[in-house]
Amino acid sequence: MHAFRRLSDLPRAPIPPGEAGSIAVVPLGYDVSDDDRREVTIHRPTTDGGDKLDYPKGTKAGQSIKVETPDGVREYVVTRWRGLARIVDTEPVRSEDGEIVLSNGKPKYPPPIMIRRWAPTKARAEEATKRAAWRKLDDLKRVRQAQREADEAARAAGQATLEAAKAPDPTTVGQLLGRWRIGLHDPSSRLHESTKDDYETVIRSLFGEPLRPLRGGRARPRSPERLAMSQAFEPVAAMRPADVDARTLKDLLRSVADTNGKGTAIKARSVLAHVWDLAMEDRKLGVQVNVVRALRGTESNPVIPDRTKRVTGLDPKHAPTDDEYRSLIDALASDPEAGPMILGRRNKSAHGRAGTGEPNGKDIRDLVSLLSFTGPRQGELLALRWSDV
């Protein structure tokens, strides 16, 4: 049982942790002269000397009482009684590191919790406030006990993780990427199909695999940019995820951005973040933090720079020779995607044979020929009409 003291018996004193303070019970009501009948706290009667007296015994809701105030005698109609108690939490305040916060050399506790209950009579309001305070204190004790047990479990789990880390799992980043790739194409995956396609393209580039064929079935060879991306990823793929630090990841993403552009680097970071999420689910890998998601840069040195100079191996000042031009035109002539666009044609595939329909061209071959012989800007060329020829 919890010990309660009446407010009139003792002055307010510090409340011990896990205990309740004095219970104050006061009547609420309205001044009979107030047409709006606004509910206010009825102050205790006073003697001529200013000493406070107790409220009349047996006063219930609906009864009227007269109170001597500095402005004279005022009459109130009691609407209800309110009980008020303060309780103090059982646990002291702790810092972010879990250390107990001290105040004047003693543990600091949270501010008292106010418990309020209302009833038609003073006795019932006092009893209801007592019961509510007891229940709140018991609830606090159960919550704090559960928190202590959870903290112990977390510490035990952390210790188990440290012990598991002593025997490193040989799984590499490349192997984890392969596992996540399988889940990426699982029917239960909630990712949009276009997102899956983007991620699959990035994974193929990281592994140095050929990209998916274009419409019409022609395989796309690996470009120098894609090869550079796989070469940059190769040393990271051979490492355990716990051994990869932030500097290594930043260098990888910067290399991807330099050779394949910022957009590809952002997608590569997203893919690697999912790989590290998968690694954190396996305690044997000893990964405590998702290093990819935790990467932080500065304005002068961002993780993925806004502007990168792509290394293409092309000389922008070099004009193509006749032989180079003929090779380009011959290549475009053999590509259905670069052929003439026939208005009204749809490249819809037969049912159950997606990607097998005959492609409609995009007029790329004609545009390249006109661009080579006339030298206009891209906007001028696209805005050209037959009436301008």
PyMOL commands that set and color helices and strands:
alter all, ss='L'
color gray80, all
select helices_A, chain A and resi 122-165+173-184+193-207+224-237+241-243+246-260+262-280+283-285+322-333+336-338+364-374+378-382+386-388
alter helices_A, ss='H'
color red, helices_A
select strands_A, chain A and resi 24-31+40-41+64-69+72-87+102-103+106-107+113-119
alter strands_A, ss='S'
color yellow, strands_A
deselect
rebuild
show_as cartoon
